[in-house]
């Protein structure tokens, strides 16, 4: 049975692992930026990496959305042998499918680059094609890692799947020091492939510890496999459509100045920090909870859990949005401006980050709505809404790219994400009934007030310190950004306490329970 305490415990585990992963991810991006800057080589690597990464993310999300409810149901029925055979069939089907996709991607790489980055010509086109052929096999390992992480999550094991990105980032970082000196940007592509292989392999021992035994089988006619097959196609389309915006933005950015694709990707990575840390920490354990409630047709529990998730996202994402917008330039300067990454690269990356930040709450709550639809085995609605949002993104890109450059591309993505959020929310309300209460609206207003005051405090502290500090370089930037963030967090925390926002108490209790549990275990 999935309880609030188990969700809280899982969220804390994932949050800690994700924080470490995100920090290491920034080390990875900083190392890449210092080595190559926002240059032609970085443009080529990012463009070559984006499509395999999007396909891998799409398949991971789709298989988890279709597989986890079925796998969870099988576990609840306590039929372990049949569950492991089902999992083996899924793994084998995925492996065959992605080997074929990988071979096609390697062979068709020149045409794929022409489609996804039409502005690339000559040397950058050739380089992107060659890098894509090296990176494409990551698809196989990403898909397998997605399935194994779903299996572990369904059994309330969250740590190893959360550590996967750490392994992947370690492979990339190591390649910069071990392979890049002799292989150049090609070494970075090889390191990416090795890192994703490790992300899958690190989960395998824990699966066997849980009793999983691999079967060389393809039970195509199993009713459960057929049921999953019917669910997965619309989910594949839905998750894929949601990721198409990245390729759409890349297509437009490839026609802009050199380094625009890299700057857009660096900004997107920065925007993903609060999303990856807090959204994943809550969404990963929430999805099995939604699935368990849906299996019992317990709509009241679904709505209560959904509202709790939304309010927690609002509590965290609104101040994160404000902070990233105000400190966009100092943050980019601190994290990336060294080596080949110069002040001009900082300016264009911060410009994109400012407008990406506007979409933070949209990205978070949209994915929460999508997970509820999937748990209810409605995989069509998110597809339709996501497709309409992508169409809106294309229209906005056409209008804004000439006027705002990479900032216009980022703004278009944020607006389209909000449109997706509103559309899914309205349709979900029609499906399960009203889930927002007057108390929810009061919480949002309080968060808005606290965030507005925090914004003024952050801006003032940053401006004052910039005038007073004489420290230069990374040390000065670290003090400036760190003090501004600390001051903002302190002001926001005090206001949240004064305004008595209930979700804050929920987060504090989560941490307190975890600490008390650790002390009790140590005392045994």
Secondary structure, 3 states (H helix, E strand, C coil): CCCHHHHHHHHHHHHHHHHHHHHHHHHHHHHHHHHHCCCHHHHHHHHHHHHHHHHHHHHHHHHHHHHHHHHHHHHHCCCHHHHHHHHHHHHHHHHHHHHHHHHHHHHCHHHHHHHHCCCCCHHHHHHHHHHHHHHCCHHHHHHHHHHHHHHHHHCCCCHHHHHHHHHHHHHHHHHHHHCHHHHCHHHHHHHHHHHHHHHHHHHHHHHHHCCCCCCCCCCCCCHHHHHHHHHHHHHHHHHHHHHHHHHHHHHHHCCCCCCHHHHHHHHHHHHHHHHHHHHHHHHHHHHHHHHHHHHCCCHHHHHHHHHHHHHHHHHHHHHHHHHHHHCHHHHHHHHHCCCCCCHHHHHHHHHHHHHHHCCHHHHHHHHHHHHHHHHCCCCCHHHHHHHHHHHHHHHHHHHHHHHHCHHHHHHHHHHHHHHHHHHHHHHHHHHHCCCCCHHHHHHHHHHHHHHHHHHHHHHHHHHHHHHHCCCCHHHHHHHHHHHHHHHHHHHHHHHHHHCCCHHHHHHHHHHHHHHHHHHHHHHC
